[in-house]
Amino acid sequence: MKMSWRWYGEGNDSITLDHIRQIPGMETIVWSLHDKVAGEVWEEERIKEVMDLIKSKGFNGDVVESVNVHDDIKLGLPSRDKYIDIYIDTIKKLSRAGVKVICYNFMPVFDWTRTDLYKELPDGSNALFYEKDAITHDPNEMAQRILKGAGKFTMPGWEPERMAKLDELFKSYEGITEDILFGNLQYFLERIIPTCEEYDVKMAIHPDDPPWPIFGLPRIIRSRDHIKRFLDLVDSPYSGLTLCTGSLGPNLLNDIPAIIREFHNRIHFAHIRNVKVFENGDFIEVSHRGKDGNVDVYEVLKAYHDNGFTGYVRPDHGRHLWGEEKDCRPGYGLYDRAMGVMYMLGVWDSLDKFKAEKANQ
């Protein structure tokens, strides 16, 4: 298991690479060119500049999250080939820079959805919250609330330019069903995976967040059966998963450890976070400690450990602690994620020790 940390770049993140260096066990910086919109060309010089900075602090930059997929590809429009060609060009450039995994998603309109970025928890911390009933209302209203809460920070999937065209985007997705979206995803993968195989870059799709349809939009990576259908689209080890426990976790029918055990050889990147699901279906993000929510993080890590997982893992969204929400990107503070790293490494070290003791008996 290679521990990693999502970093939004110099001048775009309240957390510095020097901060991250002080977290034990940290190997990999998960990065992107966050000013790039979907379908835009990534320049080799910009890629090299970021990678050189990451390496200068003793990290590798093996994982990019995300190279966003243009809506024309998701919609299956005639213009999609132009944007797929640009995507292929980006894969080649990232490979030459040393990137091994690209995390992406195929969610229509919204990258992820929450209704409150700073919902207070009983201990006085606050976190990202999802209220099911709020999703029945105008998506523009929710988008404006999210953008206001984000303040000065950009958030992938919630770019102001995209949100300004929300009505237009929703109209374009009218009539798009799960089957159509799966078909458009298959077309995309059939075009890019040969390049991934040639250039040794693994694609890792992120599950839909939350794992159910919203505002009438289809969501197609949200359960064991959806994941199986996705992996069968292009049967290549280079088409795999970013297995996010926080995205699958709000649906209590998802047996995440079982999903990991079944598909472990196609999981290239793991996002680990915990969510507490309320009786009415609302959920809030909580600490990584398993007993604090509905995701059994110990069993998740044990499923990876039992199957010899050597891929990349990162602490996903954390609570905002000690007033840091004034200065950090929502969900991406320093303290709770750092504690999450230590919790996960503590579990992993214990599993290593137990395995060694058992082998010596």
Secondary structure, 3 states (H helix, E strand, C coil): CEEEEECCCCCCCCCCHHHHHCCCCEEEEEECCCCCCCCCCCCHHHHHHHHHHHHHCCCEEEEEECCCCCHHHHHCCCCHHHHHHHHHHHHHHHHHHCCCEEEECCCCCCCCCCCEEEEECCCCCEEEEECHHHHHCCHHHHHHHHHHHHCCCCCCCCCHHHHCCHHHHHHHCCCCCHHHHHHHHHHHHHHHHHHHHHHCCEEEECCCCCCCCECCECCCCCCHHHHHHHHHHCCCCCEEEEEEHHHHCCCCCCCHHHHHHHHHHHEEEEEECEEEECCCCCEEEECCCHHHCCCCHHHHHHHHHHCCCCCEEEECCCCECCCHHHCCCCCCCCHHHHHHHHHHHHHHHHHHHHHHHHHHC
